[in-house]
């Protein structure tokens, strides 16, 4: 069980791999097992395969459970309290999106040994590299504030003092990463992942209508009448934004690298990702189901306020134990979300600026990396404790900015996974490209709707349908153009995928700069313009609302 760069002679010799931090080379030390660097034995039999999976499991599970954070509790809870289980079908549609997106980044991590932000910087230039790091830093800083908001809400329900709860949570979050041991950190994170399953007993204590949930999970349904279409659409966008977040891409790619996972173990990491997706969907479905059951037929139905209100509603419906378990689950989700968001930022900044950035290193060996991590956590904790902070506005701002930035993250992911110099035999196939392109089109549409709704709060259902129709026409034209180019272009040689388990990306400085087609340049220019305008308008609107309050 090992990194094959020493066990089997690779196409790219180990000393010429692109890995930037030598701490990322060595034994795989997971929470549930270890794979030695010199262990190249084949995995025959169920026992050997299970031991390998236990050692590998972690990146996919943690990134998915981390996504069911404080913001997700609020979004899924709002969906259940206001519309019952009628929006459960959105989770089914998001399963393939989650898998394809995260499978591409785990491929990039295992094959390249270089973080997501660094690849963008090196392959697309300083503007996009700086843009990706700056927007990630700002968005993650705001997201961390929402995690601490979740901590204060959970602590308030449990009767714990706000200041003590925030300070203690910040200390736990920072101390868990400062051990200098990747394995110890992952064990703490995995324990928190198990804690996320507390939503399951709360679900059964609430006695939801299982048959109705099963129906709503597979049959799309838009609750409310035409007058509520705009409200429902914005909530659906919120579900997409909280389930498919930009930080996930940066986190999983860097975490796979830090865990020292190589292409040889790709199939095990895909299983890990599948387990994580199953856990996150079960948690989200439980949230919608239990809140729907708790508020059905009550004055609280359709009147979501915050997650504390959900906890009180659950307690009134299913008993005090259910309310307490829900609050503990919220506290757990907020902490693991803070883990993942802080790490994604510290990894990205360390990767781009050439700082040592690994959980295998002690604080003295990676001072900048740990300073960024602790600084973000401390800043978020302080903001939450400032009297009069516009916490509700910050939560809304995070969801809005995440929705605006999602298309750019997916575009870069798609381009990198078609870069043959970067992924060699691991580049995307036609089916993955077609699916991802369709997802990008949907995300762009949702982003435009979200931006328009922030700028024009009273946007009508008709306007939203017009935006969807316009984006749909543009998407069809773009797809037609792409198909025509492929038909008329010279047929390329098929990709040779032999020996890919041993293939690693060469050092970045040895790679030729990618040559972009005219269509790609036009598309990237349009994306750049849209993002800049949308972000400026959205931030200006948020500041305007803050000043008015």
NUNU-122994 format. One line per field, with one value per residue (C-alpha): x, y, z; residue number from 1; residue in three letters. Coordinates in Angstrom, 2 decimals. Layout:
east = X_...
north = Y_...
up = Z_...
num = NUM_...
residuo = Ala_...
//
This chain:
east = 0.00_2.10_2.77_3.94_6.58_9.11_7.51_7.08_9.16_6.94_6.80_7.70_10.49_9.72_12.44_10.88_7.31_5.54_4.86_5.73_6.07_8.26_5.99_3.45_5.66_5.81_3.57_-0.19_-1.20_-4.97_-7.29_-8.16_-4.92_-1.48_-0.04_3.74_5.57_7.45_4.33_3.58_1.70_-1.37_-4.73_-6.31_-9.25_-11.90_-9.81_-6.86_-9.13_-11.07_-7.87_-6.71_-10.05_-9.97_-6.52_-7.57_-10.99_-11.11_-10.85_-14.18_-16.05_-14.71_-15.32_-18.90_-19.81_-18.10_-20.52_-23.47_-22.44_-24.29_-25.39_-26.70_-28.70_-30.37_-31.04_-32.37_-34.29_-35.92_-36.90_-38.51_-40.23_-41.62_-42.36_-42.37_-40.56_-41.51_-37.92_-36.29_-35.89_-33.19_-30.90_-31.31_-30.30_-27.24_-25.80_-24.20_-23.06_-21.31_-19.68_-18.42_-17.09_-15.29_-14.04_-12.31_-10.52_-9.41_-7.98_-6.16_-4.79_-3.58_-2.03_-0.48_0.51_-0.27_-3.19_-6.10_-5.16_-1.56_-2.70_-5.01_-2.18_0.34_-1.98_-4.18_-2.04_-1.72_-5.12_-7.10_-4.67_-5.00_-8.75_-9.21_-7.19_-8.65_-12.27_-11.67_-10.10_-12.95_-15.72_-14.21_-13.70_-17.40_-18.36_-16.38_-18.46_-21.60_-20.05_-19.57_-23.11_-24.20_-22.09_-23.74_-27.24_-26.55_-24.95_-27.88_-30.39_-28.32_-28.10_-24.35_-22.84_-22.17_-18.66_-17.43_-18.89_-17.30_-13.89_-13.88_-14.93_-12.19_-9.60_-10.73_-10.69_-7.20_-5.69_-6.89_-4.80_-1.78_-0.78_1.77_0.19_-1.99_-3.27_-4.41_-6.22_-8.00_-9.10_-10.70_-12.36_-13.65_-15.13_-17.01_-18.22_-19.73_-21.36_-23.18_-25.26_-27.11_-29.65_-30.80_-32.25_-33.78_-35.43_-37.01_-38.06_-39.94_-41.96_-42.00_-44.18_-41.69_-43.93_-44.35_-40.59_-39.89_-42.30_-40.90_-37.33_-37.88_-40.77_-39.93_-42.47_-42.54_-44.46_-46.70_-48.36_-47.00_-46.77_-44.20_-42.05_-39.37_-39.12_-38.91_-36.34_-34.10_-34.35_-33.40_-30.39_-29.55_-29.68_-27.37_-25.00_-24.78_-24.37_-21.88_-19.55_-16.32_-14.20_-14.88_-12.76_-9.77_-10.07_-10.33_-7.55_-5.10_-6.23_-5.72_-2.20_-1.49_-2.67_-0.14_-2.71_-1.43_-3.20_-2.70_-5.41_-7.89_-10.60_-10.50_-10.71_-13.76_-15.43_-14.55_-16.19_-19.28_-19.61_-19.29_-22.02_-24.31_-23.79_-24.40_-27.57_-28.92_-28.23_-29.89_-32.92_-33.24_-33.14_-35.94_-37.99_-37.77_-38.47_-41.41_-42.84_-42.15_-43.87_-46.69_-50.04_-48.47_-48.22_-44.50_-45.10_-43.91_-42.34_-38.68_-36.52_-33.27_-31.96_-32.76_-36.40_-36.11_-34.68_-37.59_-40.09_-38.53_-38.59_-42.27_-43.12_-40.80_-39.65_-36.74_-34.26_-34.84_-34.26_-31.03_-29.72_-30.49_-28.58_-25.59_-25.66_-25.66_-22.68_-20.84_-21.61_-20.40_-17.07_-16.30_-17.35_-14.90_-12.16_-12.64_-13.14_-10.08_-7.88_-8.97_-7.83_-4.54_-3.72_-4.46_-2.42_0.48_0.37_0.39_2.95_5.33_4.92_5.29_1.73_1.10_-0.58_2.39_4.52_4.56_3.87_7.58_7.90_4.97_4.45_2.68_0.28_-0.79_-0.92_-3.45_-5.51_-5.56_-5.98_-9.13_-10.65_-9.81_-11.17_-14.48_-14.85_-14.21_-16.74_-19.46_-18.82_-18.97_-22.26_-24.54_-22.76_-25.11_-24.92_-28.07_-26.82_-23.45_-25.17_-27.18_-24.07_-22.14_-24.86_-25.14_-21.40_-21.03_-23.77_-22.15_-18.69_-19.75_-19.63_-16.01_-14.86_-16.54_-15.15_-11.56_-12.11_-13.34_-10.43_-7.81_-9.27_-8.89_-5.27_-3.24_0.04_-1.47_-3.43_-1.94_-3.87_-6.22_-7.91_-11.69_-13.56_-16.33_-19.20_-17.69_-17.05_-20.61_-22.12_-19.85_-20.52_-24.25_-23.72_-21.73_-24.60_-27.09_-24.81_-24.39_-28.17_-28.67_-25.91_-27.53_-30.92_-29.39_-27.51_-30.66_-32.72_-30.24_-30.19_-33.96_-35.58_-39.08_-38.12_-41.14_-41.58_-41.91_-38.52_-36.92_-38.46_-37.19_-33.65_-33.85_-35.08_-32.33_-29.61_-31.14_-30.98_-27.39_-26.53_-28.06_-26.16_-22.90_-23.48_-24.28_-21.13_-19.02_-20.55_-19.96_-16.30_-15.76_-17.31_-15.17_-11.93_-9.27_-9.89_-7.38_-5.64_-7.46_-6.08_-3.67_-4.58_-2.18_0.11_-1.84_-1.62_2.05_1.72_2.37_2.45_5.98_7.14_5.01_7.97_8.62_5.11_4.31_1.76_-1.71_-2.93_-6.56_-8.88_-10.60_-13.90_-12.37_-10.78_-14.10_-15.86_-13.24_-13.37_-17.15_-16.91_-14.31_-16.50_-19.63_-17.92_-16.37_-19.62_-21.76_-19.44_-19.22_-23.00_-23.71_-21.16_-22.50_-26.04_-24.96_-23.16_-26.22_-28.47_-25.97_-25.85_-29.64_-29.88
north = 0.00_2.89_5.80_4.09_6.68_4.45_1.01_1.03_3.07_5.96_7.70_10.94_10.24_11.14_13.79_15.59_15.60_18.93_18.48_21.82_20.80_17.80_17.09_15.93_12.92_9.85_7.40_7.86_8.34_8.37_8.45_4.78_3.29_3.80_2.91_2.84_4.45_1.23_-0.96_-1.86_-5.11_-5.67_-5.64_-9.08_-10.09_-8.14_-7.71_-6.08_-3.78_-2.76_-1.92_0.21_2.02_2.71_4.29_6.39_7.50_11.11_13.80_13.07_12.46_15.57_17.93_16.71_16.74_20.12_21.36_20.52_23.45_26.22_27.83_24.51_23.99_27.35_26.76_23.20_24.15_27.05_24.75_22.25_24.81_26.92_24.31_20.91_18.23_19.61_20.66_17.33_16.59_19.25_16.98_14.13_16.43_17.65_14.16_13.80_17.45_16.89_13.68_14.97_18.25_16.65_13.69_16.13_17.93_14.72_13.69_17.01_16.64_13.05_13.50_16.97_17.35_21.07_23.00_24.41_28.08_27.47_25.62_28.50_31.00_29.05_28.00_31.12_34.00_36.37_38.03_34.83_33.46_36.59_36.70_33.10_33.57_36.98_35.97_32.68_34.54_37.06_34.54_32.06_34.76_35.62_31.94_31.45_34.18_32.21_29.13_31.10_32.44_28.79_28.19_31.11_29.93_26.37_27.58_29.92_27.10_24.85_27.61_28.19_31.70_33.18_34.53_31.36_29.17_31.21_31.39_27.68_26.71_28.91_27.31_23.80_24.66_26.15_23.61_20.66_21.82_22.92_19.42_19.01_15.65_15.14_11.88_13.46_16.25_13.77_11.68_14.74_15.67_12.11_12.11_15.28_13.58_10.81_13.52_14.82_11.62_12.95_14.29_10.72_10.04_13.56_12.64_9.49_11.29_13.78_11.00_12.47_11.06_8.69_7.89_11.60_12.13_9.23_10.75_14.28_13.01_11.67_13.81_17.50_19.90_23.70_24.59_27.64_29.38_31.60_34.45_32.53_31.41_34.05_33.21_29.49_29.97_31.98_29.25_26.63_28.76_28.90_25.09_24.83_27.44_25.81_22.30_23.10_25.71_27.07_26.35_22.61_22.51_24.16_22.12_18.63_19.07_20.31_17.82_14.90_16.21_16.70_13.15_11.99_10.14_9.24_8.03_4.43_4.87_6.78_4.12_4.08_7.86_7.74_5.38_7.83_10.62_8.46_7.81_11.54_12.39_9.77_11.23_14.81_13.92_11.87_14.79_17.32_15.07_14.50_18.26_18.94_15.98_16.70_20.43_19.69_17.32_19.70_22.73_21.17_22.54_25.07_28.85_28.44_26.86_29.25_31.61_30.61_32.86_31.06_27.69_28.47_28.78_25.39_23.84_25.21_23.96_20.48_20.41_21.41_18.69_15.81_16.58_18.25_15.49_16.04_19.78_19.23_16.70_19.12_21.91_19.63_18.61_22.30_22.95_19.96_21.09_24.63_23.41_20.97_23.63_26.04_23.36_22.87_26.50_27.71_24.96_25.59_29.21_28.42_25.73_28.07_30.98_28.68_27.08_30.36_32.22_29.28_28.97_25.60_24.36_20.96_19.53_17.15_20.11_21.66_25.36_26.16_24.47_26.27_29.54_31.38_28.49_28.24_32.04_32.30_29.46_30.89_34.47_33.66_31.75_34.53_37.26_35.43_34.86_38.56_39.76_37.55_38.92_42.60_44.05_45.13_43.21_42.71_38.93_38.26_40.48_38.71_35.34_36.63_38.19_34.92_32.99_35.67_35.95_32.17_31.95_34.67_33.04_29.42_29.57_30.78_27.99_25.37_26.89_26.73_23.20_22.13_23.80_22.30_18.81_19.14_20.31_17.37_18.78_18.85_15.58_13.55_10.25_11.46_14.22_14.31_12.16_13.53_12.51_14.23_17.36_17.43_17.00_19.58_22.10_21.69_22.20_25.38_26.66_26.03_27.68_30.76_31.01_30.70_33.22_35.79_35.26_35.64_38.80_40.29_39.45_41.19_44.33_44.26_42.73_42.85_40.88_39.11_35.49_36.60_38.31_35.19_33.07_35.56_35.30_31.49_31.56_33.96_31.90_28.76_30.19_31.32_27.85_26.13_28.43_27.80_24.04_24.17_26.15_23.73_20.72_22.30_23.02_19.43_18.12_20.34_20.10_17.55_14.42_14.17_10.99_9.10_9.55_6.83_5.95_3.06_3.30_6.17_4.82_5.83_9.13_12.38_15.91_17.23_20.42_23.40_25.37_22.65_22.82_24.83_27.59_26.56_28.05_29.15_29.18_32.39_31.07_30.34_33.80_35.45_33.28_33.97_37.69_37.70_35.73_38.15_41.15_39.60_38.58_41.99_43.86_41.40_41.41_45.23_45.59_42.92_44.29_47.82_46.60_44.83_47.95_50.06_47.76_47.74_51.53_51.74_49.43
up = 0.00_-1.21_-3.47_-6.66_-7.44_-5.67_-5.90_-9.67_-12.07_-13.12_-16.45_-14.63_-12.14_-8.52_-8.32_-11.31_-10.05_-9.54_-5.80_-4.17_-0.51_0.33_3.31_0.71_-0.13_2.12_3.95_3.78_7.42_7.55_10.54_10.14_8.82_7.30_3.89_3.80_0.91_0.11_0.20_-3.42_-2.80_-4.99_-3.19_-3.48_-1.36_0.49_3.67_1.88_-0.12_2.99_4.90_1.98_1.82_5.56_5.21_2.19_3.41_4.58_1.87_0.18_3.43_5.17_2.23_1.85_5.55_5.87_3.25_5.53_7.72_9.54_6.28_5.01_8.23_7.67_3.96_4.25_7.38_5.56_2.68_5.08_7.30_4.45_1.79_3.47_1.49_-1.94_-2.75_-1.90_-5.61_-5.83_-3.78_-6.28_-9.14_-7.22_-6.61_-10.09_-9.97_-6.65_-7.84_-11.19_-9.75_-6.81_-8.84_-11.17_-8.33_-6.62_-9.99_-10.26_-6.74_-7.03_-10.47_-10.20_-6.54_-6.93_-5.41_-7.37_-6.99_-8.10_-11.23_-12.17_-11.62_-13.71_-16.53_-16.93_-15.74_-12.82_-13.17_-12.76_-10.18_-8.05_-8.65_-7.52_-4.32_-3.40_-3.93_-2.11_0.82_1.10_0.58_3.03_5.65_5.40_5.40_8.60_10.20_9.35_11.00_14.22_13.91_13.90_17.01_18.85_17.87_19.02_22.25_22.93_22.58_24.87_27.47_27.09_27.38_23.93_24.54_26.22_23.47_20.66_22.36_23.22_19.68_18.19_20.49_19.50_15.77_15.95_18.36_16.28_13.32_15.39_16.52_13.71_12.87_9.82_11.28_14.56_12.71_10.46_13.42_15.01_11.71_11.20_14.71_13.80_10.60_12.74_14.89_11.81_11.85_14.94_12.46_11.77_15.26_15.25_11.96_13.40_16.60_14.41_12.68_9.14_6.37_4.71_1.73_0.96_1.24_-1.13_-3.66_-3.38_-3.68_-7.20_-8.52_-9.18_-7.72_-7.51_-4.32_-4.14_-7.04_-9.77_-7.29_-5.24_-8.15_-7.58_-3.87_-4.54_-7.30_-4.97_-2.34_-4.94_-5.87_-2.17_-1.99_-4.99_-3.57_-0.15_-1.61_-4.41_-2.90_-4.48_-1.38_-1.81_-4.98_-3.35_-0.15_-1.58_-4.13_-1.51_1.14_-1.26_-1.87_1.84_2.53_-0.09_-2.20_-5.68_-8.85_-7.78_-5.13_-7.29_-7.16_-3.36_-3.20_-5.50_-3.03_-0.24_-2.25_-2.83_0.90_1.59_-0.93_0.58_4.07_2.93_1.01_3.93_6.27_3.96_3.42_7.17_7.70_5.23_6.46_10.18_9.81_7.51_10.12_13.02_11.50_9.45_10.62_13.00_12.96_12.27_8.85_6.17_8.71_8.92_11.10_12.01_13.16_16.80_15.78_14.07_17.27_19.33_16.77_16.78_20.59_20.64_18.13_19.06_22.60_24.35_23.46_19.74_20.14_22.07_19.54_16.72_18.46_19.07_15.39_14.43_16.72_15.21_11.66_12.34_13.73_10.91_8.40_10.03_9.81_6.09_5.07_7.04_5.64_2.04_2.37_4.13_1.54_-1.39_-0.05_0.87_-2.57_-4.48_-2.39_-2.01_1.77_3.48_3.78_5.28_8.36_8.56_9.65_13.09_13.59_13.44_10.04_8.38_10.24_7.41_6.76_10.40_10.77_7.92_9.39_12.93_11.72_9.77_12.69_15.14_12.86_12.38_16.13_16.87_14.27_15.72_19.21_18.15_19.44_16.64_13.87_10.89_11.17_9.17_6.35_6.36_5.99_3.02_1.50_1.70_-0.11_-2.78_-3.47_-3.51_-6.13_-8.24_-8.14_-8.74_-12.57_-12.66_-10.35_-12.55_-15.77_-14.53_-13.28_-16.71_-18.52_-16.20_-16.60_-20.39_-20.18_-21.48_-20.16_-16.66_-16.57_-19.41_-19.60_-16.85_-18.90_-19.20_-21.66_-23.95_-21.64_-18.60_-20.68_-22.00_-18.55_-16.94_-19.72_-19.12_-15.37_-16.06_-18.20_-15.40_-12.82_-15.02_-15.34_-11.59_-10.95_-13.26_-11.59_-8.14_-9.09_-10.62_-7.53_-5.22_-7.35_-7.90_-4.79_-6.31_-9.40_-10.91_-11.91_-15.52_-15.44_-13.99_-16.74_-19.34_-17.89_-17.96_-21.56_-22.65_-21.00_-22.49_-26.02_-25.47_-24.18_-27.19_-29.58_-27.72_-27.79_-31.50_-32.21_-30.19_-31.96_-35.39_-34.58_-33.50_-36.71_-38.92_-36.91_-37.71_-35.68_-32.84_-31.86_-29.10_-25.60_-24.56_-20.99_-20.52_-17.50_-16.02_-12.45_-12.51_-14.40_-12.50_-13.85_-14.55_-12.78_-13.80_-15.15_-17.74_-19.21_-22.30_-21.74_-22.93_-26.19_-25.95_-28.94_-30.03_-28.70_-25.31_-25.18_-25.96_-23.38_-20.69_-21.42_-21.10_-17.86_-16.46_-17.32_-15.85_-12.61_-12.06_-12.74_-10.74_-7.73_-7.65_-7.90_-5.28_-2.79_-3.34_-2.66_0.53_1.77_0.93_2.97_5.86_5.96_5.82_8.83
num = 1_2_3_4_5_6_7_8_9_10_11_12_13_14_15_16_17_18_19_20_21_22_23_24_25_26_27_28_29_30_31_32_33_34_35_36_37_38_39_40_41_42_43_44_45_46_47_48_49_50_51_52_53_54_55_56_57_58_59_60_61_62_63_64_65_66_67_68_69_70_71_72_73_74_75_76_77_78_79_80_81_82_83_84_85_86_87_88_89_90_91_92_93_94_95_96_97_98_99_100_101_102_103_104_105_106_107_108_109_110_111_112_113_114_115_116_117_118_119_120_121_122_123_124_125_126_127_128_129_130_131_132_133_134_135_136_137_138_139_140_141_142_143_144_145_146_147_148_149_150_151_152_153_154_155_156_157_158_159_160_161_162_163_164_165_166_167_168_169_170_171_172_173_174_175_176_177_178_179_180_181_182_183_184_185_186_187_188_189_190_191_192_193_194_195_196_197_198_199_200_201_202_203_204_205_206_207_208_209_210_211_212_213_214_215_216_217_218_219_220_221_222_223_224_225_226_227_228_229_230_231_232_233_234_235_236_237_238_239_240_241_242_243_244_245_246_247_248_249_250_251_252_253_254_255_256_257_258_259_260_261_262_263_264_265_266_267_268_269_270_271_272_273_274_275_276_277_278_279_280_281_282_283_284_285_286_287_288_289_290_291_292_293_294_295_296_297_298_299_300_301_302_303_304_305_306_307_308_309_310_311_312_313_314_315_316_317_318_319_320_321_322_323_324_325_326_327_328_329_330_331_332_333_334_335_336_337_338_339_340_341_342_343_344_345_346_347_348_349_350_351_352_353_354_355_356_357_358_359_360_361_362_363_364_365_366_367_368_369_370_371_372_373_374_375_376_377_378_379_380_381_382_383_384_385_386_387_388_389_390_391_392_393_394_395_396_397_398_399_400_401_402_403_404_405_406_407_408_409_410_411_412_413_414_415_416_417_418_419_420_421_422_423_424_425_426_427_428_429_430_431_432_433_434_435_436_437_438_439_440_441_442_443_444_445_446_447_448_449_450_451_452_453_454_455_456_457_458_459_460_461_462_463_464_465_466_467_468_469_470_471_472_473_474_475_476_477_478_479_480_481_482_483_484_485_486_487_488_489_490_491_492_493_494_495_496_497_498_499_500_501_502_503_504_505_506_507_508_509_510_511_512_513_514_515_516_517_518_519_520_521_522_523_524_525_526_527_528_529_530_531_532_533_534_535_536_537_538_539_540_541_542_543_544_545_546_547_548_549
residuo = Unk_Unk_Unk_Unk_Unk_Unk_Unk_Unk_Unk_Unk_Unk_Unk_Unk_Unk_Unk_Unk_Unk_Unk_Unk_Unk_Unk_Unk_Unk_Unk_Unk_Unk_Unk_Unk_Unk_Unk_Unk_Unk_Unk_Unk_Unk_Unk_Unk_Unk_Unk_Unk_Unk_Unk_Unk_Unk_Unk_Unk_Unk_Unk_Unk_Unk_Unk_Unk_Unk_Unk_Unk_Unk_Unk_Unk_Unk_Unk_Unk_Unk_Unk_Unk_Unk_Unk_Unk_Unk_Unk_Unk_Unk_Unk_Unk_Unk_Unk_Unk_Unk_Unk_Unk_Unk_Unk_Unk_Unk_Unk_Unk_Unk_Unk_Unk_Unk_Unk_Unk_Unk_Unk_Unk_Unk_Unk_Unk_Unk_Unk_Unk_Unk_Unk_Unk_Unk_Unk_Unk_Unk_Unk_Unk_Unk_Unk_Unk_Unk_Unk_Unk_Unk_Unk_Unk_Unk_Unk_Unk_Unk_Unk_Unk_Unk_Unk_Unk_Unk_Unk_Unk_Unk_Unk_Unk_Unk_Unk_Unk_Unk_Unk_Unk_Unk_Unk_Unk_Unk_Unk_Unk_Unk_Unk_Unk_Unk_Unk_Unk_Unk_Unk_Unk_Unk_Unk_Unk_Unk_Unk_Unk_Unk_Unk_Unk_Unk_Unk_Unk_Unk_Unk_Unk_Unk_Unk_Unk_Unk_Unk_Unk_Unk_Unk_Unk_Unk_Unk_Unk_Unk_Unk_Unk_Unk_Unk_Unk_Unk_Unk_Unk_Unk_Unk_Unk_Unk_Unk_Unk_Unk_Unk_Unk_Unk_Unk_Unk_Unk_Unk_Unk_Unk_Unk_Unk_Unk_Unk_Unk_Unk_Unk_Unk_Unk_Unk_Unk_Unk_Unk_Unk_Unk_Unk_Unk_Unk_Unk_Unk_Unk_Unk_Unk_Unk_Unk_Unk_Unk_Unk_Unk_Unk_Unk_Unk_Unk_Unk_Unk_Unk_Unk_Unk_Unk_Unk_Unk_Unk_Unk_Unk_Unk_Unk_Unk_Unk_Unk_Unk_Unk_Unk_Unk_Unk_Unk_Unk_Unk_Unk_Unk_Unk_Unk_Unk_Unk_Unk_Unk_Unk_Unk_Unk_Unk_Unk_Unk_Unk_Unk_Unk_Unk_Unk_Unk_Unk_Unk_Unk_Unk_Unk_Unk_Unk_Unk_Unk_Unk_Unk_Unk_Unk_Unk_Unk_Unk_Unk_Unk_Unk_Unk_Unk_Unk_Unk_Unk_Unk_Unk_Unk_Unk_Unk_Unk_Unk_Unk_Unk_Unk_Unk_Unk_Unk_Unk_Unk_Unk_Unk_Unk_Unk_Unk_Unk_Unk_Unk_Unk_Unk_Unk_Unk_Unk_Unk_Unk_Unk_Unk_Unk_Unk_Unk_Unk_Unk_Unk_Unk_Unk_Unk_Unk_Unk_Unk_Unk_Unk_Unk_Unk_Unk_Unk_Unk_Unk_Unk_Unk_Unk_Unk_Unk_Unk_Unk_Unk_Unk_Unk_Unk_Unk_Unk_Unk_Unk_Unk_Unk_Unk_Unk_Unk_Unk_Unk_Unk_Unk_Unk_Unk_Unk_Unk_Unk_Unk_Unk_Unk_Unk_Unk_Unk_Unk_Unk_Unk_Unk_Unk_Unk_Unk_Unk_Unk_Unk_Unk_Unk_Unk_Unk_Unk_Unk_Unk_Unk_Unk_Unk_Unk_Unk_Unk_Unk_Unk_Unk_Unk_Unk_Unk_Unk_Unk_Unk_Unk_Unk_Unk_Unk_Unk_Unk_Unk_Unk_Unk_Unk_Unk_Unk_Unk_Unk_Unk_Unk_Unk_Unk_Unk_Unk_Unk_Unk_Unk_Unk_Unk_Unk_Unk_Unk_Unk_Unk_Unk_Unk_Unk_Unk_Unk_Unk_Unk_Unk_Unk_Unk_Unk_Unk_Unk_Unk_Unk_Unk_Unk_Unk_Unk_Unk_Unk_Unk_Unk_Unk_Unk_Unk_Unk_Unk_Unk_Unk_Unk_Unk_Unk_Unk_Unk_Unk_Unk_Unk_Unk_Unk_Unk_Unk_Unk_Unk_Unk_Unk_Unk_Unk_Unk_Unk_Unk_Unk_Unk_Unk_Unk_Unk_Unk_Unk_Unk_Unk_Unk_Unk_Unk_Unk_Unk_Unk_Unk_Unk_Unk_Unk_Unk_Unk_Unk_Unk_Unk_Unk_Unk_Unk_Unk_Unk_Unk_Unk_Unk_Unk_Unk_Unk_Unk_Unk_Unk_Unk_Unk_Unk_Unk
//
